[in-house]
């Protein structure tokens, strides 16, 4: 079965550079979530999109922006990178929460992008 | 105070042991509870999903939710070395975002 695809798998950037992470959800999933996981920490929610509109926002720095496109893939844009941005960035996809109240609606994570800022 | 608290361990058990992993949460309005397994440098993998209170069983895994005490548990029977991973409990908010516990690192020794 197709899974959530993230690219690139690894990325090394210098401070103050920009980075773009891409996420391709499971087919027919219309909701995308982005999480950041620092070393030894639990994933922290950044932002989510449903039908190309931002549906929720977490602890995402103003230097970061994201969008969802008409084919439901999403991109996380990170500018003015700082050393502290080094982390694993996960994307997850699901069917919209509003469609299924009690089911797990297929909430699935990708393998992540490991970003290292030097 | 974090909305979801989880003992980070580490937890080390012999192969075949029963493992008990636990989390507490603060908001009684939460209704959706998940357990994820995460291997090193991999994405979280959904193990169990529970709506409201009660038990749910899937093979060697059993998830329990006690809403009266705001306590969620994951039991692993006949643990195997391949179960060695970090286990994350999570609460799903109405918007769909997940709030994770800190994760418990489990090692099952042959």
Contacts between the chains, C-beta under 8 A, distances in Angstrom:
chain1	res1	chain2	res2	distance
A	4	B	43	7.7
A	31	B	96	6.1
A	33	B	96	6.7
A	33	B	97	6.3
A	33	B	98	7.6
A	35	B	98	7.8
A	41	B	102	7.5
A	42	B	88	6.1
A	42	B	100	3.9
A	42	B	101	6.3
A	42	B	102	5.3
A	42	B	103	5.3
A	43	B	44	6.8
A	43	B	88	7.6
A	43	B	98	7.4
A	43	B	100	5.4
A	44	B	100	7.9
A	45	B	97	4.4
A	45	B	98	6.6
A	45	B	99	7.3
A	48	B	95	6.9
A	48	B	96	6.1
A	48	B	97	5.9
A	50	B	96	7.9
A	55	B	95	6.0
A	55	B	96	7.0
A	56	B	93	7.7
A	56	B	95	4.1
A	56	B	96	6.9
A	56	B	97	5.2
A	58	B	97	6.5
A	88	B	41	7.4
A	90	B	43	5.4
A	90	B	44	7.2
A	92	B	98	7.9
A	94	B	96	6.6
A	96	B	96	7.8
A	97	B	94	6.8
A	97	B	95	6.8
A	97	B	96	4.3
A	102	B	51	4.6
A	104	B	34	7.3
A	104	B	46	6.9
A	104	B	49	3.9
A	107	B	34	7.4
A	107	B	46	6.3
A	107	B	49	8.0
A	107	B	92	7.6
A	107	B	96	7.7
A	107	B	98	7.5
A	108	B	46	6.9
A	109	B	36	7.8
A	109	B	43	3.8
A	109	B	44	4.8
A	109	B	45	7.2
A	109	B	46	7.9
A	110	B	43	5.4
A	111	B	42	6.1
A	111	B	43	4.8
A	112	B	41	7.7
A	112	B	42	7.4
A	112	B	43	5.2
A	114	B	41	7.2
